[in-house]
Amino acid sequence: MDSRTKRRLSQTELDALLRRAVGAGVAAATELTDGFANAVWRLRLDDGREVVLKLSPPPELEQLSYERNLLRTEAAAIGLAVAAGVPVAGLLRAGFDDPVLGGDYLVLAALDGVSWNDVKPAGEAALRRELGGHLARFNAVTGEVFGYPHAGIVGATWREAFLAMVSALLGDTERYPTPLPLPAGELRAVFEAAAPALDEVTTPRLVHFDIWPGNVFLDVSGRPRIQAIIDHERAFWGDPLAEFVTPTIFGELTEDDPLLAGYREVTPLELTPTARTRIDLYRAYLYLILLVENGPRQYPPDEYARVRDRATASLGDVLDRLVRASAGPVG
């Protein structure tokens, strides 16, 4: 989807950047448009290599608070994922505060597979199970602080960090007025009332938080398998249960989901009532992001309308559940 945050570079500018970054010029360039924030190109270099270039938005363009230094988050997450045995696209070069570009960029090895979003392979249940195992290994990576360190939104406890994440997002609505089901203060109160459920989380774990078919590449040369998980820029340190929100967006996580079965093959996971409340908190946070992010990005209205309407309805439903959970049993 097109958005105002995507930087535009000419062929000459792309060529100059890649020569600085990896010592080879650009023979051919194709912009990849599936993403929503960063500009992305697939490039064939004049030495024969195929790479992907990701560019941060122009530095003068304001974004949401948690979106500061997204590519720095992604670069760090890629290195951690590799060490954990999670398949990712290899990072060839990370450039931060590039003096000519005036921003950050990543150069990644291009994948020869296909986006799961573009195909309907046989054996999708098996692929979803495989994905669950990869996510469990990703979530096994532990950190020192909760939240978004590269954005400066952190906390000593998960409750503190998550409420700071919510407050930062609601604070963004002061810069980007957003139609919401409730006023910001009332929304914050719903999150705070349900927040004691977060105290079960005592160790910061790496969470991708952007797992959807477009961010999973498949090798379909034989029996379909997962080649790589991409786009780690939304990663944070928190509760692994948050990982199940984006793969079940606008739906629910059920016990018979192969994703859950694959996850449990690597590590135990029980969906207790408190765990379900935590998942609802993360669903509400995701739906808020989908609504508030249109402010800086200014999506084409017709393309964005379906996402906005579904996010609004889903947010209303999950807020109702959170209010009921916070009230506890009656009688």
TACORQUI-V674613 format. One record per backbone hydrogen bond with DSSP energy under -1.0 kcal/mol. CO is the residue of the C=O (numbers start at 1). NH is the residue of the N-H. If there is no record, write none. Layout:
CO;NH / CO;NH
This chain:
3;6 / 10;14 / 11;15 / 12;16 / 13;17 / 14;18 / 15;19 / 16;20 / 17;21 / 18;22 / 25;46 / 28;44 / 30;42 / 39;55 / 40;32 / 41;53 / 42;30 / 43;51 / 44;27 / 44;28 / 45;48 / 49;45 / 50;110 / 51;43 / 52;108 / 53;41 / 54;106 / 55;39 / 58;61 / 64;67 / 65;68 / 67;70 / 69;73 / 70;74 / 71;75 / 72;76 / 73;77 / 74;78 / 75;79 / 76;80 / 77;81 / 78;82 / 79;83 / 80;84 / 81;86 / 82;85 / 87;229 / 90;109 / 93;107 / 95;105 / 98;102 / 103;98 / 104;56 / 105;95 / 106;54 / 107;92 / 107;93 / 108;52 / 114;218 / 115;118 / 123;127 / 124;128 / 125;129 / 126;130 / 127;131 / 128;132 / 129;133 / 130;134 / 131;135 / 132;136 / 133;137 / 134;138 / 135;139 / 138;141 / 141;206 / 146;155 / 147;237 / 148;151 / 148;153 / 153;148 / 155;146 / 157;161 / 158;162 / 159;163 / 160;164 / 161;165 / 162;166 / 163;167 / 164;168 / 165;169 / 166;170 / 167;171 / 168;172 / 171;174 / 172;176 / 183;187 / 184;188 / 185;189 / 186;190 / 187;191 / 188;192 / 189;193 / 190;194 / 194;197 / 195;198 / 196;199 / 197;200 / 198;201 / 204;143 / 205;238 / 207;236 / 212;215 / 213;216 / 215;230 / 216;116 / 217;227 / 217;228 / 218;114 / 219;225 / 225;219 / 228;217 / 232;235 / 236;207 / 237;147 / 238;205 / 239;242 / 240;243 / 241;244 / 242;245 / 246;249 / 248;251 / 254;257 / 257;261 / 258;262 / 259;263 / 260;264 / 263;266 / 263;267 / 270;272 / 272;276 / 273;277 / 274;278 / 275;279 / 276;280 / 277;281 / 278;282 / 279;283 / 280;284 / 281;285 / 282;286 / 283;287 / 284;288 / 285;289 / 286;290 / 287;291 / 288;292 / 289;293 / 292;295 / 293;297 / 294;298 / 297;4 / 300;304 / 301;305 / 304;308 / 305;309 / 306;310 / 307;311 / 308;312 / 309;313 / 310;314 / 311;315 / 312;316 / 313;317 / 314;318 / 315;319 / 316;320 / 317;321 / 318;322 / 319;323 / 320;324 / 321;325 / 322;326 / 323;327 / 324;328
